[in-house]
Amino acid sequence: MVTSVRNARVYVERGRFAEALLIEDGLIRVVGTNREVDDVSPIGARVIDAQGALVLPGFYDSHLHAAHAGHRLHEIQVRGVTSIEDLIQRARSELRRLDSAPGASAEGPVQGTGWNQDEFDGPVRRFPDRRDLDRITAERPLILSRVCGHTVSCNTRALEDAGIDRNFPDPEGGGIERDAGGAPTGVFHGSATRIIRGLIRPYTDAQVKAQITHTLGRASAFGITSIGSHDVFGDNGPQIVAIYNDIFASGAARVRVSLQCNFCTRRQLRDFYDRGWVTGASLGHQFITMGPLKLFADGSLGSRTAYLLEPYTDEPDSRGYRDMDGQKMNRIVREADSLGYQVVTHAIGDGGVDMAVTSFEGVTGPRRNPKRHGVVHCEVASRTLLERMAARNIIALVQPVFLTHDLHVAVARLGPERAAYCHAFATMKGLGIPLAFGTDHPVESLNPLDCIRCAVLRQDLPGDEPPGGFFPAERLDTADAVDAYTWGSAFYSREEGIKGRLRPGFFADLTALDRDIFQIPPQDINKAGVVFTMTGGEFSFQQ
């Protein structure tokens, strides 16, 4: 099919715009004026009148969790609660909703997510514990994760079913909170969260399919045409690949997926390798390819599980948690690199970033990073750490929308000196570090325009705090933010020659906005609406 998009403001690159596009067989063939496109359009071509809309390359969210985001269909959701009491009441209501759904069973373990103690009212902002969750249900095991997923609370029944008592040891890289008598309180940090999550029954294929389809549909409505999705944990890889292929074969969604995979053992990595599922390989349908191996260095800043080189300012006896030791990470990265895998490592604290960068320094050269290894989040990183990343061209897969939370807690957690290099986007860009934007959804909003606004203003959503922005020297302009959300993410996945720009020969992946975000006041960027989204020249969303 041949399609022309006319009467648009087509973003080509910084400071350069066109009027129209010609699309053929899913690719952009011509970019130019209305007349130039009309002159080469065949008779019978489909014509789309954009009516002055801003047309951008389709957004590419470099790191999110499509299946996890869709869990809201089958889990308790407590995001936005403002107190322990509010959490209890919301969770009770959510539990009734789940138990009344068609085919639901009011028995067995139940889980949920979304609470954030930093959003609780009052001076005491503690983690909810087993006594609180017992008030929601005492009969069934109940597990509620903090919004970041790196801290988990459970009720007494869950502790009993998991066999966790005062004699149960803390695992390496994690902690179990205990009361004055040494009994577990039901709060788990870091790697310890995996112990209690072991009670949860796996979702059925039908449930996972519904969850992923739900997220992909929302992504298209936000103008997203590609995602890097972390859905594979351990042995569930074949299940996830089959489900994505089923979704795409049925036409239920049109979003390109680079699958990020966390393997816990060498056997699991070798299993993927033996299947031919190496980074960049097709996994069946044209919309799904194998992405990177995903490792974890630490946790999150909000839960104080991010690993720091020096103690937390507001918890001086803690530096957070390492998810694995440095030597183990170095070995995994070396083996994965030798097999042809890209590696991206979750690292939020400067201690975690240091571990990740050290491991990549072992497999890269000066300005040479052919596998495009990268650090996901890279929140707390001194200039020295960033210079080391720049020296090896290590990618930063960052989420500016994290500022909506971190700007409220960073100074307390880190002190003013370390907080000054928290989310240092302008420094990263100035040093030449490749930037790939994303959201880590469902941790934060899936809307790319929320993320772009945060990168430009470094202020809270929906307000304007702090005045002038959080360490405003680290702000980016709108063009830099858009480029990081499009071409920058394509660079991360080694697709910068076919994605991320509106140029001849590139995929016809694009989104049209009803406002020109390059011309309106920055505080209004996320008020723009998506008119339509196209993936491969076909609509994936229309207003």
Long-range contacts (C-beta under 8 A, 24 or more apart in sequence): 1-25, 1-46, 1-537, 1-538, 2-41, 2-42, 2-44, 2-45, 2-46, 3-45, 3-46, 3-47, 3-48, 3-508, 3-537, 4-37, 4-38, 4-41, 4-45, 4-46, 4-47, 4-48, 5-48, 5-50, 5-55, 5-510, 6-34, 6-37, 6-38, 6-47, 6-48, 6-49, 6-50, 7-34, 7-49, 7-50, 7-51, 7-52, 8-50, 8-52, 8-53, 8-54, 8-55, 8-512, 9-52, 9-53, 9-54, 9-55, 9-516, 10-55, 10-502, 11-54, 11-55, 11-56, 11-57, 11-482, 11-502, 11-518, 12-501, 12-502, 12-503, 13-501, 14-479, 14-483, 15-479, 18-502, 21-55, 21-502, 21-508, 21-510, 23-508, 23-534, 23-537, 24-537, 25-537, 26-507, 26-508, 26-536, 26-537, 26-538, 27-504, 27-505, 27-506, 27-507, 27-508, 27-537, 28-502, 28-503, 28-504, 28-505, 28-506, 28-507, 28-508, 29-504, 30-504, 31-502, 31-503, 31-504, 48-532, 50-512, 50-531, 53-512, 53-513, 53-514, 53-531, 54-512, 54-513, 54-515, 54-516, 54-517, 54-518, 54-528, 55-502, 55-510, 55-511, 55-512, 55-513, 56-223, 56-482, 56-486, 56-502, 56-510, 56-511, 56-512, 56-513, 57-486, 57-487, 57-499, 57-500, 57-501, 57-502, 57-506, 57-509, 57-510, 57-511, 58-223, 58-224, 58-225, 58-226, 58-486, 58-499, 58-509, 58-510, 58-511, 58-533, 58-534, 58-535, 59-222, 59-223, 59-224, 59-225, 59-226, 59-448, 59-485, 59-486, 59-511, 60-224, 60-225, 60-226, 60-227, 60-228, 60-436, 60-485, 60-486, 60-489, 60-490, 60-493, 60-499, 60-500, 61-219, 61-224, 61-226, 61-227, 61-228, 61-437, 61-438, 61-439, 61-441, 61-446, 61-448, 61-485, 61-489, 62-228, 62-397, 62-436, 62-437, 62-438, 62-488, 62-489, 62-492, 62-493, 63-228, 63-230, 63-260, 63-344, 63-376, 63-397, 63-399, 63-436, 63-438, 63-439, 63-440, 64-215, 64-227, 64-228, 64-229, 64-230, 64-438, 64-439, 64-440, 64-441, 64-442, 64-446, 65-229, 65-230, 65-231, 65-440, 65-441, 65-442, 66-211, 66-212, 66-215, 66-216, 66-219, 66-227, 66-229, 66-231, 66-257, 67-208, 67-211, 67-212, 67-215, 67-229, 67-231, 67-240, 68-211, 68-231, 68-442, 69-211, 69-214, 69-215, 69-218, 69-441, 69-442, 69-446, 70-210, 70-211, 70-212, 70-213, 70-214, 70-215, 71-113, 71-203, 71-211, 71-442, 72-214, 72-442, 73-207, 73-210, 73-211, 73-214, 74-98, 74-203, 74-207, 74-211, 75-110, 75-111, 75-112, 75-113, 76-110, 76-111, 76-112, 76-113, 76-144, 77-112, 77-113, 77-114, 78-112, 78-113, 78-114, 78-115, 78-144, 79-113, 79-114, 79-115, 79-116, 79-147, 80-114, 80-119, 81-114, 81-115, 81-119, 81-120, 82-119, 82-120, 82-121, 83-120, 83-121, 83-122, 84-120, 84-126, 84-128, 84-132, 87-115, 87-128, 87-132, 87-144, 88-132, 88-135, 88-136, 91-133, 91-136, 91-142, 91-144, 92-136, 95-136, 95-137, 107-140, 108-140, 108-141, 108-201, 109-140, 109-141, 109-142, 109-143, 109-158, 109-161, 109-199, 109-200, 109-201, 110-137, 110-140, 110-141, 110-142, 110-143, 111-142, 111-143, 111-144, 111-145, 111-197, 111-200, 112-142, 112-143, 112-144, 112-145, 113-144, 113-145, 113-146, 113-147, 113-149, 113-442, 114-145, 114-147, 115-144, 115-145, 115-146, 115-147, 115-153, 116-146, 116-147, 116-302, 116-405, 117-146, 117-302, 118-302, 118-405, 118-408, 118-409, 127-151, 127-153, 127-177, 127-187, 128-153, 128-187, 129-153, 129-177, 129-185, 129-186, 129-187, 130-154, 130-155, 130-156, 130-158, 130-159, 130-184, 130-185, 130-186, 131-156, 131-186, 133-158, 133-186, 141-199, 143-196, 143-197, 143-199, 143-200, 145-193, 146-300, 146-302, 146-303, 147-302, 147-443, 148-299, 148-300, 148-302, 148-303, 148-305, 148-443, 149-193, 149-300, 149-443, 150-189, 150-190, 150-193, 150-299, 150-300, 150-303, 150-305, 151-187, 151-188, 151-189, 151-193, 151-299, 151-300, 151-303, 151-305, 152-187, 152-188, 152-193, 152-196, 152-197, 153-186, 153-187, 153-188, 154-186, 154-188, 154-196, 155-186, 156-186, 158-186, 158-196, 158-199, 159-184, 159-186, 159-196, 161-199, 162-195, 162-196, 162-198, 162-199, 164-195, 164-196, 171-195, 173-321, 173-322, 173-323, 173-324, 174-321, 175-321, 189-299, 189-303, 189-305, 189-321, 190-298, 190-299, 190-305, 190-320, 190-321, 190-323, 191-321, 191-323, 202-236, 205-239, 205-242, 205-243, 208-239, 208-240, 208-243, 209-243, 209-246, 209-247, 212-243, 212-244, 212-247, 212-253, 213-247, 213-252, 213-253, 215-441, 215-446, 216-247, 216-252, 216-253, 216-255, 217-253, 218-446, 219-255, 219-446, 220-253, 220-254, 220-255, 220-533, 220-535, 220-540, 220-541, 221-530, 221-533, 221-541, 222-446, 222-447, 222-448, 222-449, 222-530, 223-448, 223-511, 223-513, 223-530, 223-533, 223-541, 224-255, 224-446, 224-448, 224-511, 224-533, 225-254, 225-255, 225-256, 225-507, 225-509, 225-510, 225-511, 225-533, 225-534, 225-535, 225-540, 226-255, 226-256, 226-257, 226-258, 226-489, 226-490, 226-493, 226-499, 226-509, 227-255, 227-256, 227-257, 227-258, 228-257, 228-258, 228-260, 228-291, 228-292, 228-397, 228-438, 228-489, 228-492, 228-493, 229-257, 229-258, 229-259, 229-260, 230-260, 230-261, 230-262, 230-294, 231-259, 231-260, 232-259, 232-260, 232-261, 232-262, 232-263, 233-262, 233-264, 234-262, 234-263, 234-264, 234-265, 234-268, 235-268, 237-261, 237-268, 237-271, 237-272, 237-277, 241-277, 241-283, 241-284, 241-288, 244-283, 244-284, 244-285, 244-287, 244-288, 245-283, 245-284, 245-285, 245-288, 248-285, 248-286, 248-287, 248-288, 249-285, 253-540, 254-287, 254-535, 254-536, 254-538, 254-540, 255-287, 255-535, 255-540, 256-287, 256-288, 256-289, 256-499, 256-507, 256-509, 256-535, 257-287, 257-288, 257-289, 258-289, 258-290, 258-291, 258-292, 258-493, 259-283, 259-288, 259-289, 259-290, 259-291, 260-291, 260-292, 260-294, 260-344, 261-290, 261-291, 261-292, 261-293, 261-294, 262-293, 262-294, 262-295, 262-296, 263-293, 266-335, 269-293, 269-332, 269-335, 269-336, 269-339, 269-341, 273-339, 273-340, 273-341, 278-339, 278-340, 278-341, 279-340, 279-341, 279-342, 279-371, 280-494, 287-535, 289-493, 291-342, 291-493, 292-341, 292-342, 292-343, 292-344, 292-373, 292-374, 293-332, 293-336, 293-341, 293-342, 293-343, 293-344, 294-343, 294-344, 294-345, 294-346, 294-376, 295-323, 295-324, 295-329, 295-332, 295-333, 295-343, 295-344, 295-345, 295-346, 295-356, 296-323, 296-324, 296-345, 296-346, 297-322, 297-323, 297-324, 297-329, 297-345, 297-346, 297-347, 297-351, 297-352, 297-353, 297-355, 297-356, 298-322, 298-323, 298-346, 298-347, 298-348, 298-349, 298-351, 298-352, 299-323, 299-348, 300-348, 301-348, 301-349, 301-379, 301-380, 301-406, 301-409, 301-410, 301-413, 301-414, 302-405, 302-406, 302-409, 304-413, 306-348, 306-349, 306-351, 306-352, 306-379, 306-380, 307-347, 307-348, 307-349, 307-351, 307-352, 307-355, 308-349, 308-350, 308-351, 308-380, 308-414, 309-349, 309-350, 309-351, 309-354, 310-418, 312-413, 312-414, 313-412, 313-413, 313-414, 313-415, 313-418, 314-412, 314-413, 319-349, 319-351, 320-349, 320-351, 320-352, 322-351, 322-352, 322-355, 323-352, 326-355, 326-358, 326-359, 329-355, 329-356, 329-359, 330-358, 330-359, 330-362, 332-359, 333-359, 333-360, 333-362, 333-363, 333-373, 334-362, 334-363, 337-363, 337-371, 337-373, 340-371, 341-371, 342-371, 342-372, 342-373, 342-374, 342-494, 343-371, 343-373, 343-374, 344-373, 344-374, 344-375, 344-376, 344-395, 344-397, 345-374, 345-375, 345-376, 346-376, 346-377, 347-375, 347-376, 347-377, 347-378, 348-377, 348-378, 348-379, 348-380, 349-379, 349-380, 350-380, 350-381, 350-382, 350-385, 350-418, 353-378, 353-380, 353-381, 353-385, 354-385, 357-385, 357-388, 357-389, 357-392, 357-394, 360-392, 360-394, 361-388, 361-392, 364-392, 364-393, 364-394, 365-392, 366-391, 366-392, 367-391, 367-392, 367-393, 368-392, 368-393, 369-393, 369-394, 369-395, 372-491, 372-492, 372-493, 372-494, 374-434, 374-436, 374-492, 377-402, 377-440, 378-428, 379-406, 379-422, 379-423, 380-414, 380-418, 380-421, 380-422, 381-421, 381-424, 382-418, 382-421, 383-421, 383-424, 383-427, 386-421, 386-424, 386-427, 386-428, 386-431, 386-433, 387-431, 389-428, 389-431, 389-433, 390-428, 390-431, 390-432, 390-433, 393-432, 393-433, 393-434, 394-433, 395-433, 395-434, 395-435, 395-436, 395-491, 395-492, 396-428, 396-433, 396-434, 396-435, 396-436, 397-436, 397-438, 397-492, 398-423, 398-425, 398-428, 398-435, 398-436, 398-437, 398-438, 398-484, 399-437, 399-438, 399-439, 399-440, 399-443, 399-444, 399-451, 400-425, 400-437, 400-451, 400-452, 400-454, 400-455, 400-458, 400-481, 401-439, 401-444, 401-445, 401-450, 401-451, 401-454, 401-461, 402-440, 402-443, 402-444, 402-454, 403-454, 403-458, 403-459, 403-460, 403-470, 404-444, 404-450, 404-454, 404-460, 404-461, 405-444, 407-458, 407-459, 407-460, 407-465, 407-466, 407-470, 408-460, 410-470, 419-471, 420-471, 422-471, 423-458, 423-470, 423-474, 424-474, 425-455, 425-474, 425-475, 425-476, 426-473, 426-474, 426-475, 426-476, 427-474, 429-476, 429-480, 434-488, 434-491, 434-492, 435-480, 435-484, 435-488, 436-484, 436-488, 436-489, 436-491, 436-492, 437-481, 437-484, 437-485, 437-488, 437-489, 438-489, 447-526, 448-485, 449-517, 449-525, 449-526, 449-528, 450-526, 451-481, 451-485, 452-478, 452-481, 452-482, 452-485, 452-517, 452-525, 452-526, 453-522, 453-523, 453-525, 453-526, 455-480, 455-481, 455-484, 456-481, 456-522, 456-525, 457-522, 457-523, 459-523, 461-526, 464-523, 478-517, 478-518, 478-522, 478-525, 479-518, 482-517, 507-535, 507-536, 508-534, 508-535, 508-536, 508-537, 509-534, 509-535, 509-536, 510-534
